[in-house]
Amino acid sequence: MRGDSNGDGVVNIADPVRTLSYLFGSETLPCHESADRNDDGQLNVADPIYMLAWMFTGGSQPPPAPFLDCAEVPRSSSVGCAEWTCTP
């Protein structure tokens, strides 16, 4: 599920925080693909910023599919998913 960085089945502020902790700290992510909010095939600081802008400022559009939906990413280039955390 795109946006659910921590794999708890809910998309909320904890998810961009977890992504930042992964990028700048020692946290792990169960599925990198769920943290790639802007779907550019890269996992970087733009992803939590994108999500925070969407959550709090009415900025960018919602993250691309599969946002709030448990499904595989519909493209060939992805950042990977070591652990599938939801069941479609």
N, C-alpha and C positions, 0 to 999 in steps of 0.2 A: 504494500500500500504506500504509494508515494506520499511523503510527508511524515510518516510514522517512523522516525529515525530510531527510537528506542524500542520499537517492536511491541508496544503494550496494547495495540489495537485502537488507540485514540490519538488524534492529531491535536496537539495543543502546544503551549509555550515550552514545555519540556523537550520537544523534538528539536527545534533549532538550537536550544541550549546544549543538547546532547551532541549535535553536529559540531558546534563550536568547541566543545570539550574534546571531541575526537580530533579536530583539526589542530588545536593548539595545546592539547593536554595529553592525557593518557587513556581516555575512554576508548572503548571499542564500539563498533556498530554491528548489529546483527545482519543488516543488509544495506550495502552502500547504495544500491539503486533507490531505496526509499528515501535516502537523504539527498539525492540529485533532484532538488525541487524544480529547477528550471529546465531539466531534461536536455542538457547540453553534452552529456556523456562524460562530464568531469565532476569531481567532488572537490569543491573549493569554497572559499568564504562567500561567494556570490549566492550559494544555495541557502544558507540560513538568513542572509539579508533579504533574499527574495521572499522567503516565508514570513519573516517578521514584517516586511512591508505589506504583504497581503493581509496578515492578521490584524495589524494595528493602524494602518493608514489608508486602507482602501486602495493601496497601490496596485501594482501589477494584477493580472488576471490570476485566478486560482492555478495551482500547479497542474501540469498536463496529466492526462490519464496514465496510470490508474490512480487518481487522487480520490481518497475516501472510498476506494474500491479495491478489493483484494484480487489482483490479476497480474499476469506477467506483463512486462514492459513491451509494447508493440513496436519494437525496433531492434535492429541487429547490434548496434553499438551501445553497450551499456557498461556501467562501472562495476557490475557484478553483485552477486548476492550469495554470501556464504551460508546464510541460514534463512530459510523461508519461515517467516513469523506469522503468517496468516493462511487460512484455507479458503480458496475461492468457492 
